Amino acid sequence: MNTTLKKAWGIALALVISKGSGAQTHAPDKIFINGKVLTIDSSNSIVQALAIRNGRIEAVGSTAQISRLKGKSTAVIDLKGKTVVPGFIDGHSHFMGLGQLDLVNIAAPPVGKVTSIAGLVEEVRKFRDERKIKAGQWIAAYGYDQDQLTEKRHPAKEDLDAVFPDNPVLLGHISGHMLVANSAALRLAGITAATKDPDGGMIIRKPGSSEPAGLLQENAQALVMKELNKQKPSPEKQMDQIRRQQVFYASFGITTAQDGFTSQESLDLLKQAASEGKLFLDVVALPSFVLLDKIIADPAAYKFGFYDKRLKLDGIKLSSDGSPQGKTAFFSKPYLTPVPGCDDHCTGFPTITQEKFNEVVLKCFSHNLHLYTHCNGDGAIDMYIEAVKNANKELHSGSIGRRTVVIHSQFVRDDQLDQYKELGLMPSFFTNHAFFWGDVHTQNLGKERAAFLSPLHSAGRKGIIYTNHTDYPVTPVNPLFLLWTSVNRLSRSGQVIGAEERISVAEGLRAITINGAWQYHEEKDKGSVEKGKLADLAILSDDPLSVEPARIRDIEVLETIKEGKTIYRKN
């Protein structure tokens, strides 16, 4: 070999070594091989493997392709055929409902075991005795559903008084939109026959009198909740509750959680947890609209649209009506069955005036605040649409691009979906209703209205991007159960509630991953397994695309990974 050729060969060899050395320096921290990775990219591609570096996805591809990226310090995880999906993104829930894990469970099967009022009272009694709760101390329970009780009615204060004469007791309805208080709790709250109904709320009275029966609907709940809330846990316990709540959410594959309707107290607590580095999930907070003027007046204290140590203020939450199963959701046509506290043309009621609705929407649009509004009935949705149109008119601009969210959109009409498309409104649906209350809605609203609850297929057909959510603690926080309800739409009794509104598994997965990222303006960072995105992942026991649709709810989360680090692993 002549001198020139030797010199050229030496340079080439040096370059190869240099490139190889550089590749080792920038090798992935981890690679996952021999799996089934549902990327949820624009083509719903499926690959075998992926690589992670510095908390982000470095590459996806075949096992052979990804294995070639391995460096000396790269950890290799053999998935052995298991399925990987993007970390689930919570479309709507109440993360800061921290006490839920410590309340008496009075839910009906399969969430609890209560099927009668006597059984409900017994669960509360056992809780009192096991916890050694003394006379005068509060007892709070959650999850009763009158339609699943043999008596088919709400509990009354007398049902509780005989067993709990000296303890104030509250029974939270599964919807979160009403509660039952016993006589001791009503006395402490000062609620008597002379107490007037608050705006947007109702104190249900005994038939033929003004005496409170114990049932407090919507804003009337605050009359007694303010007394319960005086019993605050210690700051240390609150921080531990946040830790436990994160582990609980992560156990279901959730990597981004939402607290919808965040109070000032909850926001302060979240900010403290973030500043102390105690958040290992991303938490999206939606401050209550009652804080709106305070937020607008002090923008330096309330910064929206970015994460600070895993806490992000994303928008404002407004509520406009109640619960369809509780018969407080606001409809344009009446319920078909008797409604507590109403004798004629019972359509439910809005919890806000149109004037206030218009004011809140206009303020949010004027200050570029992302708006989320709870609307269950089509009457409430009509009010929201009117408020959005009013804001567009006042500002001489459109709402397209704002991604204004209609939480629940439970009984949206088809013509209203057309207006969603025209105005750029985004529904966050709630298909768990098909299982938990599909039979009830059929009775209360009729088959036609019930069949169109959470119409995912119709929305998709119209080109509307939507999310799907659990509204935890109203229903279990499990996204895989939510996926099952969106694909099957089976009720408790096994009836299909709106067969034409069922969607494919792939569409259902997008609703709880990439569409969730889009709702939060985070689609460039989350929601799919693609190069450059955060390595937020869930490893599943089975592939939702391959199992029988009826078995989707049996799939388990084996591991949850946030930015490349395991935050939950099933024992």
PyMOL commands that set and color helices and strands:
alter all, ss='L'
color gray80, all
select helices_A, chain A and resi 3-25+63-67+98-102+117-131+146-148+157-161+183-189+219-228+235-250+264-275+289-297+354-366+378-395+414-423+432-445+447-451+456-461+479-488+499-501+505-511+514-519+549-554
alter helices_A, ss='H'
color red, helices_A
select strands_A, chain A and resi 30-33+36-38+46-47+49-53+56-61+75-78+83-86+88-89+104-105+139-144+169-173+178-181+201-205+212-218+254-262+282-287+307-308+311-313+315-319+370-375+404-408+425-429+467-468+537-540+557-562+565-569
alter strands_A, ss='S'
color yellow, strands_A
deselect
rebuild
show_as cartoon
